[in-house]
Amino acid sequence: MKDRFFASIALYSALIATGVQADAIDKALVIVNSGSVQTQGMAMVLANTMQAKGTQVDVLLCDQAGDLALKNTTSTPLKPKNVTPEQLMSKLQKGGATINVCALYLPNSEHAASDLRDGVGVAKPPAIADQMIDDHLRVFNF
């Protein structure tokens, strides 16, 4: 029993040393509410990177970040790749991510659901709450 315990510690230490996480994240909810284009861009870069590593990523856009979901929003491209947060968000969608605006976004703006980009929905609070309390999902806020 003692030998198995030390073998488990050795294996766990080896995994950490090689960068492999014992508890890999299977699902992530990225909540973006910042109006800063750089913050929005970095949130999308990190979400795309997580998705490329096999994590199921969903995005919730609230407050000023909700504008990313609008068809007519075009941000200034960010260096060094010269891409916009909207382009990065589109890449996430193509990879299977669900993109939603907060339930409060449309009723508290001058926009309607018809103003949203294709494939962007309106979040349902019970569904988002379920995600937030899911033991197998991590929530990231920007």
C-alpha positions in Angstrom: 0.0 0.0 0.0 2.8 2.4 0.9 4.6 1.5 -2.3 1.5 2.4 -4.4 1.2 5.7 -2.6 4.7 6.7 -3.4 4.3 5.4 -7.0 1.2 7.6 -7.4 3.1 10.6 -6.1 6.0 9.9 -8.4 3.6 9.6 -11.4 1.8 12.8 -10.5 5.2 14.6 -10.1 6.3 13.4 -13.5 3.1 14.6 -15.1 3.5 18.0 -13.5 7.2 18.2 -14.6 6.2 17.4 -18.2 3.4 19.9 -18.3 0.6 17.3 -18.4 -2.2 18.2 -16.0 -3.8 15.4 -14.0 -7.1 17.2 -14.1 -7.4 18.5 -17.6 -10.2 20.9 -18.3 -12.9 19.4 -20.6 -15.2 22.5 -20.7 -14.8 26.2 -20.3 -17.1 29.1 -20.1 -15.5 32.4 -21.1 -17.4 35.4 -19.9 -16.4 38.7 -21.5 -17.8 42.0 -20.4 -15.0 44.4 -21.0 -15.3 47.1 -23.7 -11.6 47.0 -24.3 -10.7 45.7 -27.7 -7.4 44.3 -26.4 -9.1 42.5 -23.5 -11.8 41.1 -25.9 -9.1 40.0 -28.3 -7.0 38.3 -25.6 -10.1 36.5 -24.3 -10.7 35.2 -27.8 -7.1 34.2 -28.3 -7.0 32.2 -25.1 -10.4 30.7 -25.8 -9.2 29.6 -29.2 -6.0 28.2 -27.7 -8.1 26.2 -25.1 -10.3 24.9 -27.9 -7.2 23.8 -29.9 -6.1 21.8 -26.9 -9.4 19.9 -26.9 -11.5 22.0 -24.5 -15.2 22.6 -25.3 -15.4 26.4 -25.1 -18.6 28.5 -24.7 -18.6 32.3 -24.7 -21.0 34.7 -22.9 -20.8 38.3 -24.0 -22.2 40.8 -21.5 -22.3 44.6 -21.2 -20.1 46.4 -23.7 -18.6 43.1 -24.9 -22.1 42.2 -26.2 -21.4 44.6 -29.1 -19.0 41.9 -30.5 -22.1 39.9 -31.3 -23.6 42.6 -33.5 -23.4 42.2 -37.3 -22.3 45.8 -37.8 -19.4 45.7 -35.3 -16.0 45.9 -36.8 -13.1 46.4 -34.4 -9.6 47.6 -35.3 -7.3 44.7 -36.1 -4.9 43.8 -33.3 -1.2 43.2 -33.7 0.8 41.1 -34.2 -1.7 38.9 -36.2 -3.9 41.8 -37.5 -7.1 40.1 -36.5 -10.2 41.5 -34.8 -11.9 40.0 -31.8 -14.9 39.3 -34.1 -12.7 37.2 -36.4 -11.3 35.3 -33.5 -14.9 34.7 -32.2 -15.9 33.5 -35.6 -13.0 31.0 -35.5 -14.3 29.7 -32.1 -17.8 29.2 -33.5 -16.4 27.3 -36.5 -14.6 25.0 -33.9 -17.9 24.3 -32.1 -18.1 27.0 -29.5 -21.5 28.4 -28.5 -21.6 32.2 -28.4 -24.4 34.0 -26.5 -25.1 37.5 -25.3 -26.3 37.9 -21.8 -30.0 37.8 -21.3 -29.9 41.5 -20.2 -28.0 42.7 -23.2 -30.7 43.1 -25.9 -33.5 44.5 -23.6 -31.1 47.1 -22.2 -29.8 48.2 -25.6 -31.2 49.6 -28.8 -30.6 46.3 -30.6 -32.8 43.3 -31.4 -32.0 39.6 -31.9 -32.0 40.3 -35.7 -28.9 42.5 -35.2 -26.9 39.5 -33.9 -24.3 37.7 -36.1 -25.4 34.3 -37.5 -25.2 31.6 -34.9 -25.1 34.0 -31.8 -27.9 33.4 -29.3 -29.3 34.9 -26.2 -28.3 33.2 -23.0 -30.8 31.6 -20.7 -29.8 32.3 -17.1 -30.7 28.7 -15.8 -28.5 27.2 -18.5 -25.6 29.5 -17.7 -26.0 28.9 -14.0 -25.9 25.1 -14.6 -22.6 25.6 -16.5 -21.1 27.8 -13.7 -21.7 25.1 -11.1 -20.6 22.2 -13.2 -17.7 20.5 -11.5 -16.2 19.6 -14.9 -16.2 23.2 -16.2 -14.0 26.2 -15.5 -15.3 29.8 -15.7 -13.0 32.5 -17.0 -13.9 36.2 -16.8 -12.6 39.1 -18.9 
